């Protein structure tokens, strides 16, 4: 999708949504994701919730299996709602990476 095609959708966003879009773009440009880390020796270098060994792809997989945020938070009491928001934003920005990680771990 080109910027020209995206422009009407961006302009239609609410001020709060525009702020979120700016934050997402800034994170993407700096390759720095709040609350998500990628460390080579931790979970094979997969994107994880910061300070944990919980991979983003695993949380996405829980969602696909029908779990909602409340159920995920109950299963992982060390996580917060903000952790999930950060994981969802990361997964949305890097869907191909997440799909590859899910596929690789299904075959492991």
C-alpha positions as CSV (number, residue, x, y, z in Angstrom):
1,X,0.0,0.0,0.0
2,X,1.4,3.4,-0.9
3,X,1.3,6.5,1.3
4,X,-1.1,8.1,-1.2
5,X,-3.6,5.2,-0.7
6,X,-3.1,5.3,3.0
7,X,-3.5,9.0,3.5
8,X,-7.3,9.2,3.6
9,X,-7.4,6.4,6.2
10,X,-4.8,8.2,8.3
11,X,-6.7,11.5,8.1
12,X,-9.9,9.7,9.2
13,X,-8.4,8.5,12.5
14,X,-9.3,10.0,15.8
15,X,-6.6,12.1,17.5
16,X,-5.9,9.2,19.9
17,X,-5.6,6.7,17.0
18,X,-3.3,9.2,15.2
19,X,-1.1,9.3,18.3
20,X,-0.9,5.5,18.4
21,X,-0.1,5.4,14.7
22,X,2.8,7.9,15.2
23,X,4.1,5.8,18.1
24,X,3.9,2.7,16.0
25,X,5.8,4.3,13.1
26,X,8.4,5.8,15.4
27,X,9.0,2.4,17.0
28,X,9.2,0.8,13.5
29,X,11.8,3.4,12.3
30,X,14.0,3.0,15.4
31,X,13.4,-0.8,15.6
32,X,12.8,-0.3,19.3
33,X,9.7,-1.8,20.6
34,X,8.4,-0.7,24.0
35,X,8.0,-3.8,26.1
36,X,9.4,-6.3,23.6
37,X,13.0,-7.5,23.4
38,X,14.9,-9.7,21.0
39,X,18.0,-11.2,22.7
40,X,20.0,-13.8,20.7
41,X,20.4,-16.2,23.6
42,X,16.8,-15.9,24.9
43,X,14.2,-18.1,23.3
44,X,16.3,-18.4,20.2
45,X,16.3,-14.7,19.6
46,X,12.5,-14.5,19.1
47,X,10.7,-11.4,20.2
48,X,9.6,-11.7,23.8
49,X,7.8,-9.7,26.4
50,X,10.6,-7.6,28.0
51,X,12.0,-9.2,31.1
52,X,10.4,-12.6,30.4
53,X,11.0,-15.6,28.2
54,X,7.4,-15.4,26.9
55,X,7.6,-15.1,23.1
56,X,5.2,-12.8,21.2
57,X,4.4,-15.7,18.8
58,X,3.2,-17.8,21.7
59,X,0.8,-15.1,22.8
60,X,-0.5,-14.8,19.3
61,X,-0.9,-18.5,19.2
62,X,-3.0,-18.4,22.4
63,X,-5.2,-15.8,20.8
64,X,-5.7,-18.0,17.7
65,X,-6.7,-20.9,20.0
66,X,-9.5,-18.7,21.3
67,X,-8.1,-17.1,24.4
68,X,-8.9,-13.5,25.1
69,X,-6.7,-11.1,27.0
70,X,-8.2,-11.9,30.4
71,X,-7.5,-15.6,29.9
72,X,-3.9,-14.9,28.7
73,X,-3.3,-12.7,31.7
74,X,-4.6,-15.5,34.0
75,X,-2.3,-18.0,32.3
76,X,0.7,-15.6,32.6
77,X,0.2,-13.7,35.9
78,X,3.5,-12.0,35.5
79,X,2.2,-10.1,32.4
80,X,0.2,-6.9,32.4
81,X,-2.4,-5.5,30.0
82,X,0.3,-3.1,28.8
83,X,2.6,-6.1,28.0
84,X,-0.2,-7.6,25.8
85,X,-0.8,-4.3,24.0
86,X,2.9,-4.1,23.3
87,X,3.0,-7.7,22.0
88,X,-0.1,-7.1,19.8
89,X,1.5,-4.0,18.3
90,X,4.7,-5.8,17.6
91,X,2.9,-8.7,16.0
92,X,0.9,-6.3,13.9
93,X,4.0,-4.6,12.7
94,X,5.9,-7.8,11.9
95,X,3.3,-10.4,10.9
96,X,5.7,-12.4,8.7
97,X,8.2,-12.8,11.5
98,X,5.5,-14.0,13.8
99,X,4.1,-16.5,11.2
100,X,7.5,-17.9,10.6
101,X,8.1,-18.3,14.4
102,X,4.8,-20.1,14.8
103,X,5.4,-22.4,11.9
104,X,9.0,-23.2,13.1
105,X,7.8,-24.0,16.6
106,X,4.9,-26.1,15.4
107,X,7.4,-28.3,13.6
108,X,9.9,-28.4,16.5
